[in-house]
Amino acid sequence: MFRYYLKTAIRNLTRNKIYTIINISGLSIGLACAMLIILYVKDEVSYDRFHKNVGNIYRIVNRNVEADGKESGKSGYTGYLQGPRFKSAVPEIVSFVRFRSGQMDMKTGDEIKPQDLRYADSNFFSVFTFPLLKGNPKTALLQPNSVVISDEVAKKQFGTTDALGKTIMLKGDDKFEPYIVTGVAKKAPQNSSIKFDLLLPMVVSKEDAQNNQNWFSFFMNTFVVINPNADTKVAGQKMTRFFEKDAADVIRMIAEKFDFHGRTEYSLQPFLDMHLSKDLPADNGLSDSSNPMFSYILGGIAIFVLLIACINFVNLTVARSLKRAKEIGIRKVVGGERKQLIFQFLGESFALCFLAFLLAIILVQVILPVFNDLSNKALSISYLFDLKLIAGYIGLFLLTGLLAGFYPALVLSNYNPVNTLYSRFNLGGKNYLQKSLVVLQFTLASFLITATLIIYSQFNYLTTTKLGYDDTNLIIVGKGNLNRNEAALFRNELMKSSGVVDVALKNGGFWGSGAKINGEEKISFAYETVSVPYIPMLKVPILQGRNFSLDLPSDSTQSVIVNEEFVKKAGWKQPLGQQVRFVNMDNTDETYTVIGVVKNYHFESLNQKIKEQLFTMKPKNPYGDFYIKIRPGTSTAALKDIEKTYKKLFPINPYSYDFKDQQNRNSYQSEAKWKQIMLFGAILTIFISSIGLFGLSVLSAEKRTKEIGIRKVLGASVSSVVRILSRDFLSLVAIALLAAIPMAWIAANRWLENYPYRVNLSWWMFASAGIFVLLIALFTVSFQAIRAATANPVKSLRTE
């Protein structure tokens, strides 16, 4: 019996090649999308689960609570003290490990490059499961000048993983020092929040360990192992009580100097929660923090594509049933039972699904590199052969086969044999299910197309909006901890180059600080240490007052410039001459006078709202970046001169540069990735919907062959026949658009709420998406309609 069903299924599939190709291609694309998303989600939820004791590992986190009970911030950052002091005071804590990031220059032969590092306590390898290929995990991080390297670094540096006892030259303060390799670790798994190439021991001085002010020095992660039977909530309460007692003097000092009258509460975050946490992400030396929203969006796209493919299958199978009506009638007359027919049609459905499944695996293999690039992953096809995933794919195969074949099997097996054999059967009538399914699939496709257009508009807005300053032909060269003499020498040498217009200096990275204004009112701001040419070079307008001047020495020690947002927050009507008072940790005060106000500009990306900003030339603050303006069209020559001058003055420092405009564009990498992902999703959905619509139009034309012939004989024109054949389908697409546009508008508004600066939703976005969908549908349907309308009516009418 099975052999008979199989032969019948193969005969029907090969006899109807267009139908078979449409269904297999649609299902394979849908299944490939589902497989890729399953791979993505599996990787997301598997992060950090390879550690043996991971269920008992937590990160110490804290939150600030204002006096009125409102939360003012959360953080996963800690300092030197939290780990050892909480370990000694809270019985639930078994052990702790501190972990932080850093950077040093590494010398290989004559080449010097910056190298990212990680620092950890000596028990790191007993808490976390990172196997050492060489070395003793218990002693690898005991000595101050020891280093554990990954197998990749060992092969690159020494040509072998047998690197114990070899030395790596790293520059600490002012000179290179040898670090002895005491361990070679297997490269951290892809799905690990902790990754390292070079791991150095955490060295804490006696002074830092005893200084209570380090309770408020936050720059690292501290992990603790908790007793399996412990209540983590109770442990967090004990941590908070101990902190308030042990740091009482520092808390009072902070409250007096910085006007903070709230409290800091400590708690424990499960290690497995970090990767997908939005409030307390894996950062500050940890890797690959993610957002669960990405999984939801990708999962939604996969469900859309797979659902549309299944709708195609149901629609085409039901519509095609007219051609098989006599076959079904004969089978019933000769004794065929309904359940046998159901099994036959389900068998055909599963045969199609099986072929589609094989093709989907091939598609996944081909598309995986592109998908990895889009999703910032390193997924492998080997991930597909995990036992749980195989079970999931089998379930997906069975679900798809049933979903795509069950309803058609019920419909086809229920035909009346008398009506079908006497040609009284007609699949016409209202046919609400088929029409509803067409509306549903084009609603989904239209929704994705509209959403993609809006994402494109927002991305273009972010990348083309004027930032309020000139970032063209601007090169940034980093050199940490520059003093004023080094900065002046390098600037003077650079100005000798014909390609260099001007050079300004700024602190490296982002600095934040706070000060008192209007007496005792405290204000926080972005703290910028700059040289005189900085503001004019960026062409930031000065609205009131003046720029810094070298002719006035007091500008370096007594003057500041602020932005409009600072003035607004301070409530000043006349900002010039206002006082800003800095209160230092050593109980000294520094008072500065506002000499200028600059127009607000986007010194961060447009993903961030413009904040209060203050500029100073304070001599004690080091510079970190050179801003070098070059003449248009001279970038090659100018870059050579800059590199030559840098290496002459700073021979033991690594040289690197960035173009500021490119750096700004890189701020929107996430939006660029999602723009591409949504585009691919929209293309897939419209493609599958279109091939389904094409198949339906083919079957519709075949069903109405004699009607078309009669109309033509009676004088109907080709255009009128095309209009008749296309009208029903286009009306369904129009209904789908009316349903999709409100959904897209609501979803787009929710998404755009994440951006402080965003594009305004306009009618043309929805109209453009609607016109595009209608044109695609019109082209798809009219192609077959024109072919049917131009056919010879004699051929369609000469046989009954």
Secondary structure, DSSP 8 states (H G I E B T S, - for coil): -HHHHHHHHHHHHHH-HHHHHHHHHHHHHHHHHHHHHHHHHHHHHTTTTTSTTGGGEEEEEEEEE-TTS-EEEEE--B-TTHHHHHHHH-TTEEEEEEEEEEEEEEEETTEEEEEEEEEE-TTHHHHS---EEES-TTTTT-STTEEEEEHHHHHHHHSSS--TT-EEEEE-SSSEEEEEEEEEE----TT-S---SEEEE----HHHHH-GGGGG---BEEEEEE-TT--HHHHHHHHHHHHHHHTHHHHHHHHHHH---SEEEEEEEEGGGSTT-SSS-S-SS------HHHHHHHHHHHHHHHHHHHHHHHHHHHHHGGGGHHHHHHHHHTT--HHHHHHHHHHHHHHHHHHHHHHHHHHHHHHHHHHHHHHT----GGGGG-HHHHHHHHHHHHHHHHHHHHHHHHHHHT--HHHHHTT-----S--HHHHHHHHHHHHHHHHHHHHHHHHHHHHHHHHHS--SS--TTEEEEEEEEE-HHHHHHHHHHHTTSTTEEEEEEE-SS--EEEEEETTTEEEEEEEEEB-TTHHHHTT--EEEE----TT-THHHHHEEEEEHHHHHHHT-SS-TT-EEEEE-TTS-EEEEEEEEEE----SS-TTS----EEEE--TTS-EEEEEEEE-TT-HHHHHHHHHHHHHHH-TTS---EEEHHHHHHGGGHHHHHHHHHHHHHHHHHHHHHHHHHHHHHHHHHHHTHHHHHHHHHTT--HHHHHHHHHHHHHHHHHHHHHHHHHHHHHHHHHHHTT-SS-----HHHHHHHHHHHHHHHHHHHHHHHHHHHTS-HHHHHS--
